[in-house]
Amino acid sequence: MQALIYHGPKNLSLEERPYPVFTDKDVVVKIARAGICGTDLTAYLYDGKYVAIFPECEFGHEMVGTVCEVGKSVTGVSIGDRVFINPMYCKKEGAYKTDTAGAFSEYVCVENAAYDYNLYHLDDSVSFDEAVVAEPFSVGTGGKNAVHTKPEEHVVIYGAGTIGLCCLNALIGMGCKQPVVVDINDARLALAEEMGAVGFNPAKGDITEFLSKHFGTTRNVYGQAVGDVDVFVDCAGASSIPPEVLSICKNAARLSIVAVHKAPIEINFSAIMANNVEIKGSCGYNDADIREVLDNLNTHRTKISKIVTHHFPHCKAVEAFATAADPSTGAIKVVIDYE
């Protein structure tokens, strides 16, 4: 089979590798679509050691496809099933192997395979083009679920990249009205607005004033007027975001950290204490998040598929990475097609 192999920063090659060896407990999936994630780009641009992608590895973790081999001990899974693979449990080693699950290979062995664990059945009405976003959609869904967001609450998302837009669509899918997305890229904000958000570029105004106008005004513990925001979700990872949230939030606001912060930042614990702020980290997703995503995909309640900006055939996977890594292309989600 053809597989994209990681050799180091900006050093990938499409190579012939053996067809997966599988046991009685495993299934083999023929990949139909694979998405390039920010994690993959970290390895491509900087160094795979930061994300457990090592030289000479098959890699990639956003994938959907069709079951083509079923081990004798696997129950409930049939050849021909269209599936989303949960890469966090795709291999016996667990989450450590997530980023080297093999999405950029033609075939992937799912070890200890079982539905509602590392395989999820796709509804016939959902195309592979739609389903390929299920993994980042699950990350974004987990971000808003980590702080128990309710449909009637006021929500602000920092970042209109893949995960921010996935979080936005998770909110729209649950019935949240006009969440705000904050970003400095007007093109991405326009896409967020097309999906149901209200966009705000902080270079063009004061965020406290904007949020107060949009959500209404309340007061924090110090008596200062602030926007009536219940939940903030950090999908951008800028060091300025957590301190800003603490300076503009109301009493008992919640902050979900989904983005990867690449360096330590100073946090005002007095502000956390005084305003009873809850800060929760959100890494990955769980079964409930995935089920929510599949329900949103099955019912077509959101415009999540619009995050896919580029498609490349598998034979041009190296070119696909160059496009995904180049900001001038306007790429949000680059997808590799195997059909």
C-alpha positions as CSV (number, residue, x, y, z in Angstrom):
1,M,0.0,0.0,0.0
2,Q,1.0,3.6,-0.4
3,A,1.7,5.5,2.8
4,L,3.0,9.0,3.6
5,I,6.1,8.7,5.7
6,Y,7.5,11.3,8.1
7,H,11.3,11.8,7.9
8,G,11.6,15.1,9.6
9,P,10.6,18.8,9.2
10,K,9.4,19.5,5.6
11,N,10.6,16.0,4.7
12,L,7.8,13.7,3.7
13,S,7.6,11.0,1.1
14,L,5.0,8.7,-0.4
15,E,6.3,5.1,-0.1
16,E,5.3,1.5,-0.5
17,R,4.6,-0.1,2.8
18,P,3.3,-3.6,3.8
19,Y,-0.5,-4.1,4.0
20,P,-1.4,-4.1,7.7
21,V,-1.1,-7.3,9.7
22,F,-4.2,-7.8,11.8
23,T,-5.3,-10.3,14.5
24,D,-8.6,-11.9,15.3
25,K,-9.4,-8.8,17.5
26,D,-8.7,-6.2,14.8
27,V,-10.3,-4.8,11.6
28,V,-8.6,-3.1,8.6
29,V,-10.2,0.0,7.2
30,K,-9.6,1.3,3.7
31,I,-9.2,5.0,4.1
32,A,-11.5,7.3,2.0
33,R,-10.6,10.7,3.4
34,A,-8.0,12.1,5.8
35,G,-7.6,15.6,7.2
36,I,-4.3,17.4,8.0
37,C,-4.4,18.6,11.6
38,G,-2.4,21.3,13.3
39,T,-0.6,18.6,15.1
40,D,0.6,17.2,11.8
41,L,1.7,20.6,10.8
42,T,3.7,21.0,14.0
43,A,5.7,18.0,13.0
44,Y,6.0,19.1,9.4
45,L,7.1,22.7,10.2
46,Y,9.1,22.2,13.5
47,D,9.8,18.8,14.9
48,G,7.7,15.7,15.3
49,K,9.1,15.0,18.8
50,Y,6.8,17.7,20.2
51,V,3.7,15.6,19.1
52,A,5.1,12.0,19.2
53,I,5.5,11.8,15.4
54,F,8.9,10.2,14.8
55,P,11.1,9.6,11.7
56,E,10.1,6.8,9.4
57,C,6.6,6.7,10.8
58,E,3.2,6.4,9.2
59,F,1.2,9.2,10.7
60,G,-2.1,11.2,10.6
61,H,-5.2,10.8,12.8
62,E,-8.3,12.4,11.1
63,M,-9.8,9.6,9.0
64,V,-12.9,7.9,7.7
65,G,-13.3,4.9,5.4
66,T,-14.7,1.5,4.7
67,V,-14.1,-1.7,6.7
68,C,-12.4,-4.3,4.4
69,E,-11.1,-6.9,6.8
70,V,-12.7,-8.2,10.1
71,G,-11.0,-10.4,12.6
72,K,-12.7,-13.6,13.7
73,S,-13.3,-12.4,17.3
74,V,-14.8,-9.0,16.3
75,T,-18.6,-8.8,16.7
76,G,-21.0,-6.3,15.2
77,V,-18.6,-5.0,12.5
78,S,-19.1,-6.0,8.9
79,I,-17.0,-5.7,5.7
80,G,-18.4,-2.7,3.8
81,D,-19.3,-0.7,6.9
82,R,-18.6,3.1,6.5
83,V,-16.8,4.2,9.7
84,F,-15.2,7.1,11.6
85,I,-12.0,5.9,13.4
86,N,-11.4,7.2,16.9
87,P,-7.6,7.6,16.8
88,M,-7.2,7.9,20.5
89,Y,-8.0,4.2,20.9
90,C,-7.1,3.0,17.4
91,K,-3.9,1.3,18.7
92,K,-3.4,-0.8,21.8
93,E,-1.0,1.8,23.2
94,G,-3.8,4.3,23.5
95,A,-3.6,8.1,23.2
96,Y,0.2,8.0,22.9
97,K,-0.2,6.6,19.4
98,T,-3.0,9.0,18.3
99,D,-0.8,11.0,16.0
100,T,0.7,8.0,14.3
101,A,-2.5,6.1,13.7
102,G,-1.8,6.1,10.0
103,A,-4.5,8.3,8.4
104,F,-2.2,9.2,5.5
105,S,-1.9,5.5,4.5
106,E,-4.3,3.7,2.2
107,Y,-5.2,1.1,4.9
108,V,-5.2,1.3,8.7
109,C,-5.4,-1.5,11.2
110,V,-7.8,-0.7,14.1
111,E,-6.7,-2.8,17.1
112,N,-9.1,-4.4,19.5
113,A,-11.8,-3.0,17.3
114,A,-15.3,-2.3,18.6
115,Y,-18.1,0.0,17.8
116,D,-18.6,2.9,20.2
117,Y,-15.0,2.5,21.3
118,N,-12.6,3.1,18.4
119,L,-15.1,2.7,15.5
120,Y,-18.3,4.6,14.9
121,H,-20.8,3.7,12.2
122,L,-21.5,6.5,9.7
123,D,-25.1,7.1,8.6
124,D,-25.7,6.5,4.9
125,S,-26.8,10.1,4.4
126,V,-23.4,11.5,5.5
127,S,-20.8,11.6,2.8
128,F,-17.1,11.0,3.4
129,D,-16.5,14.7,2.6
130,E,-18.7,15.6,5.5
131,A,-17.6,12.9,7.9
132,V,-13.8,13.6,7.5
133,V,-14.3,16.6,9.9
134,A,-15.6,14.3,12.7
135,E,-12.4,14.2,14.6
136,P,-11.7,18.0,14.9
137,F,-15.5,18.5,15.3
138,S,-15.2,16.2,18.3
139,V,-12.3,18.3,19.7
140,G,-14.4,21.5,19.4
141,T,-17.4,19.8,20.9
142,G,-15.4,18.6,23.8
143,G,-14.2,22.2,24.3
144,K,-17.7,23.6,24.9
145,N,-18.8,20.4,26.8
146,A,-15.8,20.6,29.2
147,V,-17.4,23.6,30.9
148,H,-21.0,22.3,30.6
149,T,-22.2,24.9,28.2
150,K,-26.0,25.3,27.9
151,P,-27.9,26.3,24.8
152,E,-29.2,29.5,26.3
153,E,-25.8,30.8,27.5
154,H,-23.7,33.6,26.0
155,V,-20.5,32.2,24.5
156,V,-17.3,33.8,23.2
157,I,-14.8,31.7,21.1
158,Y,-11.3,33.0,20.6
159,G,-9.9,31.8,17.2
160,A,-11.6,31.1,13.9
161,G,-9.3,28.3,12.8
162,T,-10.4,24.7,12.4
163,I,-11.0,24.0,16.1
164,G,-12.7,27.4,16.8
165,L,-15.0,26.9,13.9
166,C,-15.7,23.3,15.0
167,C,-16.6,24.6,18.5
168,L,-18.8,27.2,16.9
169,N,-20.7,24.6,14.9
170,A,-21.1,22.4,18.0
171,L,-22.7,25.4,19.7
172,I,-24.9,26.1,16.7
173,G,-25.9,22.4,16.7
174,M,-27.1,22.5,20.3
175,G,-29.1,25.7,19.7
176,C,-26.8,28.4,21.0
177,K,-27.8,31.8,19.5
178,Q,-25.2,34.2,18.0
179,P,-22.0,33.1,19.8
180,V,-19.2,35.5,19.2
181,V,-16.0,34.5,17.5
182,V,-12.9,36.7,18.0
183,D,-10.1,36.7,15.4
184,I,-7.8,39.1,13.6
185,N,-8.4,37.4,10.2
186,D,-11.4,39.0,8.5
187,A,-11.8,36.2,5.9
188,R,-12.1,33.6,8.6
189,L,-14.5,35.8,10.6
190,A,-16.6,36.1,7.4
191,L,-16.8,32.3,7.3
192,A,-17.7,32.1,11.0
193,E,-20.5,34.6,10.4
194,E,-21.7,32.4,7.5
195,M,-21.9,29.5,9.9
196,G,-24.0,31.5,12.4
197,A,-21.6,33.5,14.6
198,V,-21.1,37.2,15.2
199,G,-17.5,38.0,14.4
200,F,-15.3,40.5,16.2
201,N,-11.8,41.7,15.1
202,P,-10.1,43.2,18.2
203,A,-8.0,45.4,16.0
204,K,-11.1,47.3,15.1
205,G,-12.6,48.1,18.5
206,D,-12.8,47.5,22.3
207,I,-13.9,44.0,23.2
208,T,-15.6,44.9,26.5
209,E,-17.7,47.5,24.7
210,F,-18.5,45.1,21.9
211,L,-19.6,42.2,24.2
212,S,-21.6,44.6,26.3
213,K,-23.5,45.8,23.3
214,H,-24.0,42.3,21.9
215,F,-24.9,40.3,25.1
216,G,-25.9,43.1,27.4
217,T,-24.1,44.5,30.4
218,T,-23.6,43.2,33.9
219,R,-21.1,43.9,36.6
220,N,-18.2,42.0,38.0
221,V,-17.3,41.7,41.7
222,Y,-15.5,45.0,41.6
223,G,-18.6,46.8,40.3
224,Q,-17.1,47.3,36.8
225,A,-19.4,47.0,33.8
226,V,-18.6,43.9,31.7
227,G,-20.3,41.9,29.0
228,D,-22.8,39.3,30.1
229,V,-20.7,36.3,28.9
230,D,-21.1,32.9,30.5
231,V,-18.5,30.9,28.7
232,F,-15.2,31.7,27.0
233,V,-13.5,29.1,24.8
234,D,-9.8,29.6,23.9
235,C,-9.2,27.9,20.6
236,A,-6.4,30.3,19.6
237,G,-3.6,29.8,22.1
238,A,-2.4,33.4,22.2
239,S,-0.8,34.3,25.6
240,S,-2.9,37.4,25.9
241,I,-6.2,35.5,26.0
242,P,-6.5,34.1,29.5
243,P,-5.4,37.4,31.2
244,E,-7.9,39.3,28.9
245,V,-10.7,36.9,29.9
246,L,-10.0,37.4,33.6
247,S,-10.0,41.2,33.1
248,I,-13.4,41.3,31.2
249,C,-15.4,38.4,32.7
250,K,-18.4,38.5,35.0
251,N,-18.8,36.6,38.3
252,A,-18.8,32.7,37.8
253,A,-17.8,32.8,34.2
254,R,-16.1,29.7,32.8
255,L,-13.0,29.4,30.5
256,S,-12.3,26.3,28.5
257,I,-8.7,26.0,27.2
258,V,-8.7,23.9,24.0
259,A,-5.7,25.5,22.3
260,V,-2.1,24.5,22.8
261,H,-0.2,27.2,24.6
262,K,3.4,26.9,23.5
263,A,4.9,28.8,26.5
264,P,3.9,29.4,30.2
265,I,1.9,32.6,30.9
266,E,1.3,34.6,34.1
267,I,-2.2,34.2,35.6
268,N,-3.8,36.5,38.1
269,F,-5.1,34.0,40.7
270,S,-6.7,36.9,42.7
271,A,-9.0,37.6,39.7
272,I,-9.9,33.9,39.5
273,M,-10.7,33.8,43.2
274,A,-12.6,37.1,43.4
275,N,-14.8,36.4,40.4
276,N,-15.3,32.6,41.1
277,V,-14.0,31.8,37.6
278,E,-13.7,28.2,36.5
279,I,-10.9,27.4,34.2
280,K,-10.9,23.9,32.6
281,G,-8.5,22.3,30.2
282,S,-10.0,20.3,27.3
283,C,-7.8,17.8,25.5
284,G,-9.4,15.4,23.0
285,Y,-12.9,14.1,23.4
286,N,-15.0,11.3,24.9
287,D,-17.7,9.0,23.6
288,A,-20.5,11.5,24.4
289,D,-18.7,14.2,22.4
290,I,-18.4,11.9,19.4
291,R,-22.0,10.9,19.6
292,E,-23.0,14.5,19.6
293,V,-20.9,15.2,16.6
294,L,-22.4,12.2,14.7
295,D,-25.9,13.4,15.6
296,N,-25.0,16.9,14.2
297,L,-23.6,15.3,11.0
298,N,-26.6,12.9,10.6
299,T,-29.1,15.7,11.0
300,H,-27.1,18.3,8.9
301,R,-27.8,20.9,11.5
302,T,-24.6,22.8,10.9
303,K,-22.4,24.1,8.1
304,I,-19.3,22.3,9.4
305,S,-18.2,21.0,6.0
306,K,-17.4,24.5,5.0
307,I,-14.2,24.3,7.0
308,V,-12.7,22.1,4.2
309,T,-11.0,24.5,1.9
310,H,-8.8,22.2,-0.2
311,H,-8.8,18.6,-1.5
312,F,-5.8,16.7,-2.8
313,P,-5.5,13.1,-4.2
314,H,-3.4,10.8,-2.1
315,C,-0.7,10.8,-4.8
316,K,-0.2,14.6,-4.0
317,A,-0.1,14.3,-0.2
318,V,3.2,16.0,0.0
319,E,1.8,19.0,-2.0
320,A,-1.2,18.9,0.3
321,F,1.1,19.5,3.3
322,A,2.9,22.4,1.6
323,T,-0.5,24.0,1.0
324,A,-1.8,23.5,4.5
325,A,1.4,25.0,6.0
326,D,1.4,28.1,3.8
327,P,-0.8,30.9,5.3
328,S,-1.0,32.7,1.9
329,T,-3.2,29.8,0.5
330,G,-6.1,30.6,2.9
331,A,-6.3,27.0,3.9
332,I,-8.3,26.0,6.9
333,K,-8.8,22.2,6.6
334,V,-6.9,20.4,3.9
335,V,-8.2,16.9,3.0
336,I,-6.5,14.1,1.2
337,D,-8.8,11.9,-0.9
338,Y,-8.1,8.2,-1.5
339,E,-11.0,7.5,-4.0
